[in-house]
Amino acid sequence: MDNPQVQRIITASQGPHIVVDEEKLPMKSALIVPKTSEGRVLFSIPWHNRIIIGTTDTPVNSIDEPPKPFAEEIGFILDNANQYFSATIDLSDIKSAYAGLRPLVNQNPKGGSTSQISRDHHIEISDTGLITIAGGKWTTYRKMGEEVINKAEEFSGLDSLGCQTESLEIHTLMPTATSEEEKLHADLPFTRDQLQASIKSEMAMTIEDVLARRLRATVLDNEAATSLANEVASILVSTGRLSETGKAKAIEEFIANNQIDLKSLPSMESGS
């Protein structure tokens, strides 16, 4: 909108992950395979009695909301993981699968492999004063924010106040369940108090906010998270975050966005 003729600099690259139970793959430390069959890093990380395994680097031309893994990507992860683990993992062992999109800053019009594009962020200021920050990663969000505010202060001639966020403590949810009785669901480590806190204290507005973005239940176990959708929706209604008339639609949309049928995943040819 600032300059319709501006060159597009973002190239999207998809990376999926699968999640399996630690009973299937008992490991206490993270593992990295530095070079897989396609030259990518393969990693596995223990988390909440689960093991997260990823990833690929698949260029995509269209952005789906939400992004979902392609069948070939899941197959690639399984094939490569099974070369290194003593246990054999198949589709039936996967508790959850999800994908993310990397916003890669690519100023090379000739393209090339997305795995070779820097993951660094890029800041530029247009002639009109519009500040653009592109690229980057979740893991560097604070540094990105600091740099863009510094640029804004400098460009606008404002006095620098100095960054306040480097030592800022971030509130986190209370400890997870320590007994079966405390659990919100038998297959999840979270408590009902955590669920309530995510709505009352952490500004969760939707079912997905609670189960995907605060508790991370959808990442740990998609089926278990889906079974909690009605309960979460009822609490959202009671707190005024969701209307009674919109409850059924909210549950339907949550399930549609988060349930992944591993046997019916799209192919890269049809989805990229």
DRENVEXGU-896562 format. One record per residue (C-alpha): y, x, z. Coordinates in nm, 4 decimals. Layout:
# residues N
py:px:pz
Y:X:Z
...
# end
This chain:
# residues 272
py:px:pz
0.0000:0.0000:0.0000
0.2313:0.2965:0.0625
0.1525:0.4521:-0.2748
-0.0801:0.2597:-0.5115
-0.1283:0.5739:-0.7242
-0.2548:0.7888:-0.4368
-0.5874:0.9663:-0.4943
-0.8809:0.8354:-0.2933
-0.9932:1.1031:-0.0468
-1.2697:0.9336:0.1509
-1.6325:0.9648:0.0466
-1.8810:0.7636:0.2519
-2.2125:0.9135:0.3551
-2.4772:0.7170:0.5427
-2.6925:0.8489:0.8239
-2.9634:0.6349:0.9896
-3.1531:0.6828:1.3152
-3.4759:0.5407:1.4483
-3.5601:0.4848:1.8147
-3.9091:0.5091:1.9642
-4.0414:0.4783:2.3183
-4.0850:0.8036:2.5106
-4.4453:0.7017:2.5812
-4.5101:0.7437:2.2109
-4.3246:1.0727:2.1950
-4.3011:1.2270:2.5436
-4.0274:1.4892:2.5389
-3.7615:1.5877:2.7917
-3.5470:1.8155:2.5764
-3.3703:1.7662:2.2463
-3.5262:1.9198:1.9366
-3.3543:2.0313:1.6169
-3.5241:2.1201:1.2903
-3.2547:2.3201:1.1074
-3.3806:2.2599:0.7546
-3.5905:1.9667:0.6352
-3.7341:1.9091:0.2878
-3.3888:1.8061:0.1606
-3.2052:2.0798:0.3481
-3.0775:1.8518:0.6241
-3.0998:1.8893:0.9995
-3.3566:1.6661:1.1717
-3.3028:1.6031:1.5421
-3.4690:1.4112:1.8226
-3.2873:1.3350:2.1489
-3.4284:1.1777:2.4684
-3.2109:0.8928:2.5963
-3.2816:0.6077:2.8434
-3.6607:0.6484:2.8158
-3.6343:0.6424:2.4386
-3.6252:0.9092:2.1698
-3.3572:0.8894:1.8991
-3.4574:1.0568:1.5711
-3.2340:1.1163:1.2681
-3.0851:1.1621:1.0152
-3.0149:1.1722:0.6412
-2.7044:1.2230:0.4303
-2.7024:0.9503:0.1670
-2.3884:0.8967:-0.0459
-2.2951:0.5282:-0.0717
-2.0548:0.3678:-0.3150
-2.0163:0.0368:-0.1319
-1.9534:-0.0241:0.2365
-2.1726:-0.2877:0.3981
-2.0745:-0.4562:0.7239
-2.2643:-0.3621:0.9281
-2.4361:-0.0707:0.7519
-2.8145:-0.0791:0.7552
-3.0632:0.1980:0.6797
-3.2368:0.2131:0.3445
-3.6145:0.2015:0.3210
-3.6246:0.5507:0.1683
-3.4210:0.6904:0.4585
-3.6590:0.5533:0.7210
-3.9492:0.6911:0.5184
-3.7834:1.0321:0.4991
-3.7291:1.0476:0.8768
-4.0881:0.9436:0.9488
-4.2346:1.1873:0.6952
-4.0378:1.4820:0.8294
-4.0746:1.3940:1.1983
-4.4508:1.3667:1.1604
-4.4621:1.7248:1.0303
-4.3345:1.8553:1.3632
-4.4551:1.6153:1.6353
-4.8079:1.6029:1.7707
-4.7925:1.2210:1.7763
-4.7875:1.0260:1.4499
-4.5034:0.7728:1.4282
-4.5140:0.4726:1.1957
-4.3051:0.1594:1.1426
-4.4758:-0.0291:1.4250
-4.3526:0.2302:1.6772
-3.9845:0.1830:1.5937
-3.7969:-0.0114:1.8632
-3.4668:-0.0035:1.6792
-3.3109:0.1399:1.3645
-2.9445:0.1697:1.2862
-2.7132:0.3461:1.0441
-2.3637:0.4864:1.0573
-2.1189:0.5826:0.7859
-1.9468:0.9198:0.7860
-1.5881:0.9003:0.6516
-1.5819:1.2367:0.4741
-1.2554:1.3767:0.3396
-1.3389:1.4919:-0.0115
-1.0505:1.6242:-0.2191
-1.2823:1.7607:-0.4851
-1.2752:1.5157:-0.7811
-1.5958:1.6697:-0.9193
-1.7920:1.5392:-0.6216
-2.1002:1.7285:-0.5096
-2.3414:1.6934:-0.2211
-2.2007:1.5024:0.0755
-2.3886:1.7354:0.3110
-2.1548:2.0141:0.1986
-1.8342:1.8225:0.2747
-1.6561:1.9172:0.5962
-1.6768:1.6775:0.8912
-1.3261:1.7811:0.9998
-1.0414:1.5313:1.0084
-0.7355:1.5481:0.7868
-0.3753:1.4483:0.8678
-0.1019:1.4043:0.6102
0.2474:1.2543:0.6048
0.3716:1.0751:0.2939
0.7274:1.0872:0.1613
0.7989:0.7545:0.3309
0.6860:0.8840:0.6702
0.3498:0.7093:0.6788
0.1066:0.9216:0.8805
-0.2546:0.9112:0.7647
-0.5493:1.0465:0.9605
-0.8800:1.0432:0.7763
-1.2297:1.1718:0.8338
-1.3354:1.3145:1.1686
-1.6092:1.2061:1.4087
-1.6489:0.9953:1.7201
-1.7129:1.3146:1.9139
-1.3660:1.4468:1.8283
-1.1665:1.1244:1.8672
-0.9555:1.2517:2.1577
-0.8531:1.5697:1.9761
-0.7757:1.3638:1.6644
-0.5501:1.1355:1.8684
-0.3695:1.4300:2.0250
-0.3011:1.5931:1.6901
-0.1743:1.2788:1.5176
0.0623:1.1957:1.8051
0.1918:1.5530:1.7998
0.2565:1.5169:1.4259
0.4375:1.1873:1.4841
0.6591:1.3426:1.7526
0.7382:1.6376:1.5299
0.8148:1.4296:1.2199
1.0299:1.1801:1.4104
1.2229:1.4440:1.6018
1.1062:1.3087:1.9378
1.0744:1.5174:2.2499
0.7147:1.6180:2.3119
0.5729:1.4632:2.6274
0.2621:1.6757:2.6234
-0.0918:1.5419:2.5858
-0.2198:1.3463:2.8856
-0.5730:1.2689:2.7679
-0.7553:1.6018:2.7880
-0.8229:1.5608:3.1607
-0.8162:1.1799:3.1705
-1.1229:1.0338:3.3400
-1.2950:0.7575:3.1459
-1.4485:0.4739:3.3445
-1.8171:0.4184:3.2762
-2.0605:0.1446:3.3645
-2.2304:0.1514:3.7010
-2.5707:0.3285:3.7311
-2.8646:0.1787:3.5456
-3.1466:-0.0124:3.7137
-3.3671:0.1843:3.9528
-3.6358:-0.0824:3.9959
-3.8049:-0.3442:3.7800
-3.6470:-0.6218:3.9888
-3.2953:-0.5040:3.9049
-3.3492:-0.5011:3.5299
-3.1759:-0.7443:3.2979
-3.4857:-0.7278:3.0772
-3.8231:-0.5626:3.1367
-3.7740:-0.3314:2.8367
-3.4136:-0.2341:2.9107
-3.2656:-0.0195:3.1913
-2.9544:-0.2331:3.2432
-2.8721:-0.4778:3.5235
-2.7088:-0.8185:3.5312
-2.4195:-0.6618:3.7233
-2.3622:-0.4292:3.4290
-2.3650:-0.7223:3.1908
-2.1065:-0.9054:3.4029
-1.8950:-0.5902:3.4383
-1.8858:-0.5331:3.0626
-1.7228:-0.8743:3.0210
-1.5015:-0.8837:3.3301
-1.3916:-0.5197:3.3409
-1.4529:-0.3681:2.9980
-1.2922:-0.6227:2.7679
-1.6088:-0.7290:2.5846
-1.5193:-1.0313:2.3717
-1.8346:-1.0955:2.1687
-2.2121:-1.0831:2.2067
-2.2154:-0.7637:2.0013
-1.9475:-0.6099:2.2239
-2.1770:-0.6589:2.5233
-2.5205:-0.5772:2.3827
-2.4284:-0.3173:2.1200
-2.1055:-0.1537:2.2335
-2.1149:-0.1653:2.6154
-2.4818:-0.1720:2.7176
-2.6247:-0.0217:2.3955
-2.9170:-0.2597:2.4289
-2.9478:-0.3101:2.0527
-2.9961:0.0644:2.0080
-3.2673:0.0883:2.2721
-3.4675:-0.2204:2.1769
-3.3544:-0.4642:1.9114
-3.6045:-0.7348:2.0044
-3.5183:-0.7204:2.3751
-3.1458:-0.7304:2.3012
-3.1856:-1.0308:2.0742
-3.3655:-1.2214:2.3509
-3.0526:-1.1846:2.5667
-2.8097:-1.3240:2.3089
-2.8123:-1.6798:2.4476
-2.7556:-1.5640:2.8075
-2.4662:-1.3383:2.7029
-2.3145:-1.6169:2.4928
-2.3284:-1.8544:2.7907
-2.1421:-1.6052:3.0093
-1.8818:-1.5541:2.7385
-1.8342:-1.9316:2.7252
-1.7975:-1.9544:3.1043
-1.5296:-1.6845:3.1018
-1.3363:-1.8372:2.8141
-1.4137:-1.5568:2.5666
-1.6159:-1.7922:2.3475
-1.5914:-2.1658:2.2868
-1.8881:-2.3943:2.3469
-1.8620:-2.5175:1.9890
-1.8738:-2.1610:1.8568
-2.1682:-2.0504:2.0697
-2.4502:-2.1305:1.8256
-2.2713:-1.9621:1.5345
-2.1975:-1.6519:1.7442
-2.5661:-1.6177:1.8352
-2.6698:-1.6686:1.4729
-2.4254:-1.4019:1.3504
-2.5334:-1.1554:1.6174
-2.8983:-1.1910:1.5207
-2.8196:-1.1636:1.1489
-2.6157:-0.8462:1.1995
-2.8523:-0.6706:1.4381
-3.2066:-0.7682:1.3515
-3.3562:-0.5268:1.0990
-3.6822:-0.6126:0.9290
-3.8196:-0.2642:0.8656
-4.0597:-0.3922:0.6025
-3.7799:-0.5574:0.4041
-3.5125:-0.2870:0.4072
-3.3103:-0.2502:0.0868
-3.3752:0.0441:-0.1422
-3.1070:0.3033:-0.2137
-3.0971:0.1881:-0.5752
-3.0073:-0.1694:-0.4781
-2.7889:-0.0885:-0.1800
-2.5737:0.2098:-0.2841
# end
